[in-house]
Amino acid sequence: MKEQVSQKMQDKIAFYRSMRRKEARPFFEFPPLPPSARLRYLPLDYDNYQVLYELFAEEDNPFINLEFKEKEKIGIYVVDLREFAKYSPKRGAFDWLIYWNDQPIGVLHLFDLSREKTNEKFKRCTIGFSIGKDFRRQGFAFEAIAHQIQYVFEHFKDIERIIAYTFPNNAASIGVLKKLGFTSNSKDYLSTDRYSFFEKQRFNP
């Protein structure tokens, strides 16, 4: 293992692999996410996950995932992505680090991929994003998410809707989602006031 992989991470990797059949293949494949106009995207993996810590450890934004402030928790998060989510028929997930001029500036999340329909309803997945504080309000989030939406609809043909959720007072994220054509819809998802839910249908303009 590389130096970045702690003993706790190694133990969890070993556990997942011991529980998986040797002939098991991932339920989901994630082709490379090509560059967009200003940005390029690298899969979050064992050799680069500490980038998240460097970006967000000192972050004072209340909307940033608290896991991103602790190296060990980020490491376990990456193990779950690489060793569990790809092999799960109901909880597929993948993350990309966002780079601008070789500078890491944020992360994209794709999760809740499932081979099953929910209550026989539409196929859906969820996306998320975080941008480092020095790189906000420059259109990077809009560009990255627009590119991700195109990627999802191109490579996951059965996905009918993309979901995103955030805190009701996160005006910046809500503004980006609305600009991208997401519409508010909390009634079809979790019945909680903690988050506001938005969706984008495949054939929305």
PyMOL commands that set and color helices and strands:
alter all, ss='L'
color gray80, all
select helices_A, chain A and resi 7-19+50-56+66-69+71-87+133-135+140-155+171-179
alter helices_A, ss='H'
color red, helices_A
select strands_A, chain A and resi 39-43+92-100+103-113+124-131+161-166+183-184+196-201
alter strands_A, ss='S'
color yellow, strands_A
deselect
rebuild
show_as cartoon
